Amino acid sequence: MTNHLFDAFRASMPAPGQVLMETDDGRSISYADMLAWSARFAHALVAAGVLPGDRVAVQVEKTPEALLLYLACLRAGAVFLPLNTAYTLPELDYFFRDAEPRLVVCDPEKVK
């Protein structure tokens, strides 16, 4: 899977072993980790039926994994549609009707 935006990001990356981010809980995620995880996520998106140009609505907390999912959407050619975790059901209904996402990613613990 290729995407011009992701390819530009990848072309400007330092060495894969360098740290991309460090989390508050002490984890380090390298550029190599980012490439591996975003590839896995991108393949999962495609396996779930996401095609280039499809929208993927995402309502999750701000985490390193959410960033990796964003990069996976780029890799798969999908449009990442971030949704605030505080949106009410009527607000979500509006976004889902308007954007018609192919896939919705959310925290199942928060779905009621």
Rosetta constraint file for C-alpha pairs under 8 A:
AtomPair CA 1 CA 75 HARMONIC 5.97 0.50
AtomPair CA 1 CA 76 HARMONIC 5.94 0.50
AtomPair CA 1 CA 77 HARMONIC 7.77 0.50
AtomPair CA 2 CA 6 HARMONIC 7.42 0.50
AtomPair CA 2 CA 7 HARMONIC 6.94 0.50
AtomPair CA 2 CA 75 HARMONIC 5.78 0.50
AtomPair CA 2 CA 76 HARMONIC 7.12 0.50
AtomPair CA 2 CA 77 HARMONIC 7.34 0.50
AtomPair CA 3 CA 7 HARMONIC 5.90 0.50
AtomPair CA 3 CA 74 HARMONIC 6.22 0.50
AtomPair CA 3 CA 75 HARMONIC 5.53 0.50
AtomPair CA 3 CA 76 HARMONIC 7.23 0.50
AtomPair CA 3 CA 77 HARMONIC 5.85 0.50
AtomPair CA 4 CA 8 HARMONIC 6.09 0.50
AtomPair CA 5 CA 9 HARMONIC 6.31 0.50
AtomPair CA 5 CA 74 HARMONIC 6.96 0.50
AtomPair CA 6 CA 10 HARMONIC 6.07 0.50
AtomPair CA 6 CA 71 HARMONIC 7.07 0.50
AtomPair CA 6 CA 74 HARMONIC 5.79 0.50
AtomPair CA 6 CA 75 HARMONIC 6.06 0.50
AtomPair CA 7 CA 11 HARMONIC 6.02 0.50
AtomPair CA 8 CA 12 HARMONIC 6.50 0.50
AtomPair CA 9 CA 13 HARMONIC 6.60 0.50
AtomPair CA 13 CA 31 HARMONIC 7.51 0.50
AtomPair CA 14 CA 18 HARMONIC 6.81 0.50
AtomPair CA 14 CA 31 HARMONIC 7.83 0.50
AtomPair CA 15 CA 31 HARMONIC 7.43 0.50
AtomPair CA 16 CA 30 HARMONIC 6.60 0.50
AtomPair CA 16 CA 31 HARMONIC 4.71 0.50
AtomPair CA 16 CA 32 HARMONIC 4.57 0.50
AtomPair CA 17 CA 30 HARMONIC 5.68 0.50
AtomPair CA 17 CA 31 HARMONIC 6.19 0.50
AtomPair CA 17 CA 32 HARMONIC 5.98 0.50
AtomPair CA 18 CA 30 HARMONIC 5.40 0.50
AtomPair CA 18 CA 31 HARMONIC 6.10 0.50
AtomPair CA 18 CA 32 HARMONIC 7.96 0.50
AtomPair CA 19 CA 28 HARMONIC 6.46 0.50
AtomPair CA 19 CA 29 HARMONIC 5.79 0.50
AtomPair CA 19 CA 30 HARMONIC 4.10 0.50
AtomPair CA 19 CA 31 HARMONIC 6.19 0.50
AtomPair CA 20 CA 28 HARMONIC 7.62 0.50
AtomPair CA 20 CA 29 HARMONIC 5.69 0.50
AtomPair CA 20 CA 30 HARMONIC 4.86 0.50
AtomPair CA 20 CA 31 HARMONIC 5.32 0.50
AtomPair CA 20 CA 34 HARMONIC 7.79 0.50
AtomPair CA 21 CA 28 HARMONIC 5.93 0.50
AtomPair CA 21 CA 29 HARMONIC 5.38 0.50
AtomPair CA 21 CA 30 HARMONIC 6.89 0.50
AtomPair CA 22 CA 26 HARMONIC 6.43 0.50
AtomPair CA 22 CA 27 HARMONIC 5.61 0.50
AtomPair CA 22 CA 28 HARMONIC 4.47 0.50
AtomPair CA 22 CA 29 HARMONIC 6.29 0.50
AtomPair CA 23 CA 27 HARMONIC 5.20 0.50
AtomPair CA 23 CA 28 HARMONIC 6.48 0.50
AtomPair CA 23 CA 64 HARMONIC 7.69 0.50
AtomPair CA 29 CA 33 HARMONIC 5.85 0.50
AtomPair CA 29 CA 34 HARMONIC 6.79 0.50
AtomPair CA 30 CA 34 HARMONIC 6.26 0.50
AtomPair CA 31 CA 35 HARMONIC 6.21 0.50
AtomPair CA 32 CA 36 HARMONIC 6.23 0.50
AtomPair CA 33 CA 37 HARMONIC 5.99 0.50
AtomPair CA 34 CA 38 HARMONIC 5.80 0.50
AtomPair CA 34 CA 68 HARMONIC 6.57 0.50
AtomPair CA 35 CA 39 HARMONIC 6.02 0.50
AtomPair CA 36 CA 40 HARMONIC 6.31 0.50
AtomPair CA 37 CA 41 HARMONIC 6.14 0.50
AtomPair CA 37 CA 68 HARMONIC 6.70 0.50
AtomPair CA 38 CA 42 HARMONIC 5.93 0.50
AtomPair CA 38 CA 68 HARMONIC 5.22 0.50
AtomPair CA 38 CA 69 HARMONIC 6.36 0.50
AtomPair CA 38 CA 71 HARMONIC 5.88 0.50
AtomPair CA 38 CA 72 HARMONIC 4.54 0.50
AtomPair CA 38 CA 75 HARMONIC 7.64 0.50
AtomPair CA 39 CA 43 HARMONIC 6.15 0.50
AtomPair CA 39 CA 72 HARMONIC 6.24 0.50
AtomPair CA 39 CA 75 HARMONIC 7.36 0.50
AtomPair CA 40 CA 44 HARMONIC 6.25 0.50
AtomPair CA 40 CA 72 HARMONIC 7.86 0.50
AtomPair CA 41 CA 45 HARMONIC 6.20 0.50
AtomPair CA 41 CA 68 HARMONIC 7.67 0.50
AtomPair CA 41 CA 69 HARMONIC 6.32 0.50
AtomPair CA 41 CA 72 HARMONIC 5.51 0.50
AtomPair CA 42 CA 46 HARMONIC 6.30 0.50
AtomPair CA 42 CA 69 HARMONIC 7.71 0.50
AtomPair CA 42 CA 72 HARMONIC 4.40 0.50
AtomPair CA 42 CA 73 HARMONIC 6.22 0.50
AtomPair CA 42 CA 75 HARMONIC 6.17 0.50
AtomPair CA 42 CA 76 HARMONIC 5.42 0.50
AtomPair CA 43 CA 47 HARMONIC 6.03 0.50
AtomPair CA 43 CA 76 HARMONIC 7.62 0.50
AtomPair CA 44 CA 48 HARMONIC 6.13 0.50
AtomPair CA 45 CA 49 HARMONIC 6.61 0.50
AtomPair CA 45 CA 50 HARMONIC 5.48 0.50
AtomPair CA 45 CA 72 HARMONIC 7.94 0.50
AtomPair CA 45 CA 73 HARMONIC 7.67 0.50
AtomPair CA 45 CA 76 HARMONIC 7.34 0.50
AtomPair CA 46 CA 50 HARMONIC 4.76 0.50
AtomPair CA 46 CA 51 HARMONIC 6.49 0.50
AtomPair CA 46 CA 76 HARMONIC 6.91 0.50
AtomPair CA 48 CA 103 HARMONIC 7.87 0.50
AtomPair CA 49 CA 102 HARMONIC 7.66 0.50
AtomPair CA 50 CA 54 HARMONIC 6.13 0.50
AtomPair CA 50 CA 56 HARMONIC 7.89 0.50
AtomPair CA 50 CA 76 HARMONIC 7.77 0.50
AtomPair CA 50 CA 78 HARMONIC 7.16 0.50
AtomPair CA 50 CA 102 HARMONIC 6.28 0.50
AtomPair CA 50 CA 103 HARMONIC 7.09 0.50
AtomPair CA 51 CA 76 HARMONIC 7.23 0.50
AtomPair CA 51 CA 77 HARMONIC 7.15 0.50
AtomPair CA 51 CA 78 HARMONIC 6.67 0.50
AtomPair CA 52 CA 76 HARMONIC 6.20 0.50
AtomPair CA 52 CA 77 HARMONIC 4.29 0.50
AtomPair CA 52 CA 78 HARMONIC 5.04 0.50
AtomPair CA 53 CA 77 HARMONIC 5.93 0.50
AtomPair CA 53 CA 78 HARMONIC 4.90 0.50
AtomPair CA 53 CA 79 HARMONIC 6.10 0.50
AtomPair CA 54 CA 77 HARMONIC 7.77 0.50
AtomPair CA 54 CA 78 HARMONIC 5.04 0.50
AtomPair CA 54 CA 79 HARMONIC 5.98 0.50
AtomPair CA 54 CA 101 HARMONIC 6.64 0.50
AtomPair CA 54 CA 102 HARMONIC 5.94 0.50
AtomPair CA 55 CA 78 HARMONIC 5.74 0.50
AtomPair CA 55 CA 79 HARMONIC 4.56 0.50
AtomPair CA 55 CA 80 HARMONIC 6.09 0.50
AtomPair CA 55 CA 81 HARMONIC 6.51 0.50
AtomPair CA 55 CA 99 HARMONIC 7.06 0.50
AtomPair CA 55 CA 100 HARMONIC 7.18 0.50
AtomPair CA 55 CA 101 HARMONIC 4.50 0.50
AtomPair CA 55 CA 102 HARMONIC 5.74 0.50
AtomPair CA 55 CA 103 HARMONIC 7.04 0.50
AtomPair CA 56 CA 73 HARMONIC 7.52 0.50
AtomPair CA 56 CA 78 HARMONIC 6.70 0.50
AtomPair CA 56 CA 79 HARMONIC 6.01 0.50
AtomPair CA 56 CA 80 HARMONIC 5.23 0.50
AtomPair CA 56 CA 81 HARMONIC 5.75 0.50
AtomPair CA 56 CA 101 HARMONIC 5.33 0.50
AtomPair CA 56 CA 102 HARMONIC 6.02 0.50
AtomPair CA 56 CA 103 HARMONIC 4.98 0.50
AtomPair CA 56 CA 104 HARMONIC 5.82 0.50
AtomPair CA 56 CA 105 HARMONIC 7.30 0.50
AtomPair CA 57 CA 80 HARMONIC 6.38 0.50
AtomPair CA 57 CA 81 HARMONIC 4.56 0.50
AtomPair CA 57 CA 82 HARMONIC 6.01 0.50
AtomPair CA 57 CA 83 HARMONIC 6.78 0.50
AtomPair CA 57 CA 96 HARMONIC 7.92 0.50
AtomPair CA 57 CA 101 HARMONIC 5.89 0.50
AtomPair CA 57 CA 103 HARMONIC 6.28 0.50
AtomPair CA 57 CA 104 HARMONIC 4.68 0.50
AtomPair CA 57 CA 105 HARMONIC 6.16 0.50
AtomPair CA 58 CA 80 HARMONIC 7.17 0.50
AtomPair CA 58 CA 81 HARMONIC 5.92 0.50
AtomPair CA 58 CA 82 HARMONIC 4.95 0.50
AtomPair CA 58 CA 83 HARMONIC 5.74 0.50
AtomPair CA 58 CA 104 HARMONIC 5.84 0.50
AtomPair CA 58 CA 105 HARMONIC 4.72 0.50
AtomPair CA 58 CA 106 HARMONIC 5.98 0.50
AtomPair CA 59 CA 82 HARMONIC 6.20 0.50
AtomPair CA 59 CA 83 HARMONIC 4.79 0.50
AtomPair CA 59 CA 84 HARMONIC 6.12 0.50
AtomPair CA 59 CA 85 HARMONIC 5.62 0.50
AtomPair CA 59 CA 104 HARMONIC 7.75 0.50
AtomPair CA 59 CA 105 HARMONIC 6.19 0.50
AtomPair CA 59 CA 106 HARMONIC 4.82 0.50
AtomPair CA 59 CA 107 HARMONIC 7.25 0.50
AtomPair CA 60 CA 66 HARMONIC 7.01 0.50
AtomPair CA 60 CA 83 HARMONIC 7.69 0.50
AtomPair CA 60 CA 84 HARMONIC 7.71 0.50
AtomPair CA 60 CA 85 HARMONIC 6.21 0.50
AtomPair CA 60 CA 105 HARMONIC 7.42 0.50
AtomPair CA 60 CA 106 HARMONIC 5.37 0.50
AtomPair CA 60 CA 107 HARMONIC 5.94 0.50
AtomPair CA 61 CA 66 HARMONIC 7.35 0.50
AtomPair CA 61 CA 85 HARMONIC 6.74 0.50
AtomPair CA 62 CA 66 HARMONIC 6.11 0.50
AtomPair CA 62 CA 67 HARMONIC 7.83 0.50
AtomPair CA 63 CA 67 HARMONIC 6.71 0.50
AtomPair CA 64 CA 68 HARMONIC 6.33 0.50
AtomPair CA 65 CA 69 HARMONIC 6.11 0.50
AtomPair CA 66 CA 70 HARMONIC 6.28 0.50
AtomPair CA 67 CA 71 HARMONIC 6.37 0.50
AtomPair CA 68 CA 72 HARMONIC 6.08 0.50
AtomPair CA 69 CA 73 HARMONIC 6.19 0.50
AtomPair CA 70 CA 74 HARMONIC 6.49 0.50
AtomPair CA 70 CA 80 HARMONIC 6.13 0.50
AtomPair CA 71 CA 75 HARMONIC 6.23 0.50
AtomPair CA 72 CA 76 HARMONIC 6.13 0.50
AtomPair CA 73 CA 77 HARMONIC 6.04 0.50
AtomPair CA 73 CA 78 HARMONIC 4.85 0.50
AtomPair CA 73 CA 79 HARMONIC 6.36 0.50
AtomPair CA 73 CA 80 HARMONIC 6.00 0.50
AtomPair CA 74 CA 78 HARMONIC 5.88 0.50
AtomPair CA 74 CA 79 HARMONIC 7.14 0.50
AtomPair CA 74 CA 80 HARMONIC 7.68 0.50
AtomPair CA 83 CA 87 HARMONIC 7.38 0.50
AtomPair CA 83 CA 92 HARMONIC 7.99 0.50
AtomPair CA 87 CA 91 HARMONIC 5.77 0.50
AtomPair CA 87 CA 92 HARMONIC 6.28 0.50
AtomPair CA 88 CA 92 HARMONIC 6.23 0.50
AtomPair CA 89 CA 93 HARMONIC 6.00 0.50
AtomPair CA 90 CA 94 HARMONIC 6.29 0.50
AtomPair CA 91 CA 95 HARMONIC 6.49 0.50
AtomPair CA 92 CA 96 HARMONIC 6.05 0.50
AtomPair CA 93 CA 97 HARMONIC 6.03 0.50
AtomPair CA 94 CA 98 HARMONIC 5.99 0.50
AtomPair CA 95 CA 99 HARMONIC 5.74 0.50
AtomPair CA 95 CA 100 HARMONIC 7.74 0.50
AtomPair CA 96 CA 100 HARMONIC 5.24 0.50
AtomPair CA 96 CA 101 HARMONIC 6.39 0.50
AtomPair CA 106 CA 110 HARMONIC 7.86 0.50
AtomPair CA 106 CA 111 HARMONIC 7.77 0.50
AtomPair CA 107 CA 111 HARMONIC 6.87 0.50
